[in-house]
Amino acid sequence: MKPIDLTRYAPPGTNIEEEVKRLGVSLAGAACCAVLIYGVSLRASYESLFDRIGGELVLQSDAIMLPFDAVLGRGLWFFYLVALCALASAIPHHVSYYTGGSKSIYLMRRLPQRWEWLRRDITLPIAEAVACLLAAQLLKLLFLGVYYWITPAQCLP
């Protein structure tokens, strides 16, 4: 399978490898924060289902687990923040045409494809934002699976 040539979707002189590396580090950081926030919240909610009697944990008879959305809380907000930052990276892409020795804005305005300039400005930021949102949804599905696996059946809301 032939890899996609991303240089066609970026302004001239853009370091694609650096952008991909930056996105990967940002997604990893957002995932770590989300796992930490969700794990702490899930553990607190799970422990509230039990009473400690004589050193043993006993499930309360009327215990109900918090709904999944309440347990998840704001754990995925870091992904949304990374997606917004990815969209904001279109600004430096646009500014890059006006800076540097080549001033590639003059070349871009003379191209026969009218929207080539705009396509090179926004394609990578939009793809990065979509990747962030997709990663957030996949992690949410994983969290939902853990929620149902951990919660006793009689305690589900």
C-alpha positions in Angstrom: 0.0 0.0 0.0 1.4 3.4 -1.0 1.5 6.0 1.7 -0.4 9.3 1.1 1.8 12.2 0.1 0.8 14.8 2.7 3.1 17.5 1.1 0.3 18.2 -1.4 -2.0 19.2 1.4 0.3 21.5 3.3 1.9 24.9 2.6 5.3 24.8 1.0 8.1 24.2 3.5 5.9 22.6 6.2 7.6 19.9 8.2 5.0 17.2 8.0 6.8 14.8 10.3 7.0 17.4 13.0 3.3 18.1 12.7 2.5 14.4 13.0 4.8 14.0 15.9 3.2 17.0 17.7 -0.3 15.6 17.1 0.8 12.2 18.5 2.3 13.6 21.6 -0.8 15.8 22.1 -3.2 12.8 21.7 -1.1 10.7 24.1 -1.2 13.5 26.7 -4.9 13.9 26.3 -5.5 10.1 26.6 -3.4 10.0 29.7 -5.3 12.8 31.3 -8.6 11.3 30.3 -7.7 7.8 31.7 -6.6 9.4 34.9 -9.7 11.5 35.4 -12.0 8.7 34.4 -10.2 6.2 36.6 -10.4 8.3 39.7 -14.1 9.1 39.1 -14.9 5.4 38.4 -13.1 4.2 41.4 -14.9 6.7 43.7 -18.3 5.8 42.2 -17.6 2.1 42.5 -16.4 2.3 46.1 -19.6 4.2 47.0 -21.6 1.1 46.2 -20.0 -0.8 49.2 -20.1 -0.6 52.9 -17.1 -1.8 55.0 -18.4 -4.2 57.6 -15.8 -5.9 59.8 -13.0 -5.3 57.4 -15.0 -6.7 54.4 -16.7 -4.8 51.6 -20.4 -5.6 51.4 -22.5 -4.4 48.5 -25.3 -2.1 49.6 -28.8 -3.5 48.9 -30.1 -0.3 47.3 -26.9 0.9 45.7 -27.1 2.4 42.3 -24.0 3.4 40.3 -23.8 7.0 38.9 -24.8 7.2 35.2 -21.9 6.8 32.8 -21.9 10.5 31.7 -21.6 11.6 35.3 -18.7 9.2 35.9 -17.0 10.3 32.6 -17.3 13.9 33.6 -15.0 16.2 31.7 -12.3 13.6 31.0 -12.5 14.0 27.2 -12.2 17.8 27.3 -8.5 17.6 26.6 -9.2 15.9 23.3 -11.5 18.8 22.4 -8.8 21.3 23.4 -6.3 19.5 21.2 -8.8 19.6 18.3 -9.3 23.3 18.7 -5.5 23.8 18.8 -5.2 21.7 15.6 -7.8 23.9 13.9 -6.0 27.0 15.1 -2.8 25.7 13.4 -4.4 26.9 10.1 -3.4 30.4 11.1 0.4 29.7 11.1 -0.1 27.8 7.9 -1.7 30.9 6.3 0.9 33.2 7.7 3.7 31.0 6.3 2.8 32.2 2.8 3.8 35.7 3.7 7.0 35.0 5.6 10.3 33.6 4.6 12.5 34.4 1.7 10.3 32.9 -1.0 7.1 34.8 -0.3 5.1 31.9 -1.8 1.9 33.9 -1.6 2.7 35.3 -5.0 3.0 31.9 -6.5 -0.1 30.6 -4.9 -2.2 33.5 -6.3 -1.1 32.7 -9.8 -2.0 29.0 -9.7 -4.8 27.9 -12.1 -6.6 26.0 -9.3 -8.3 28.8 -7.5 -8.8 27.0 -4.2 -5.3 25.4 -4.0 -4.2 28.0 -1.5 -7.2 27.5 0.9 -6.9 23.7 0.5 -3.3 23.8 1.6 -4.2 26.0 4.6 -7.0 23.9 6.1 -6.6 20.3 5.0 -4.1 19.2 7.7 -5.7 21.1 10.6 -9.1 19.7 9.8 -7.7 16.1 9.4 -5.9 16.6 12.8 -9.1 17.8 14.5 -11.1 14.9 13.1 -8.4 12.5 14.3 -8.7 14.0 17.8 -12.5 13.7 17.8 -12.3 10.1 16.6 -9.8 9.2 19.2 -12.0 10.8 21.9 -15.0 8.7 20.7 -13.0 5.5 20.6 -11.7 6.2 24.2 -15.3 6.9 25.2 -16.4 3.5 23.9 -13.6 1.9 25.8 -14.5 3.7 29.0 -18.2 2.6 28.5 -17.1 -1.0 28.2 -15.0 -0.7 31.4 -18.0 0.9 33.1 -20.3 -2.0 32.2 -17.6 -4.6 33.1 -16.9 -3.1 36.5 -20.4 -2.2 37.6 -22.4 -5.1 39.2 -25.6 -5.8 37.1 -28.0 -5.0 40.0 -26.3 -1.5 40.4 -26.7 -0.3 36.9 -28.9 2.8 36.6 
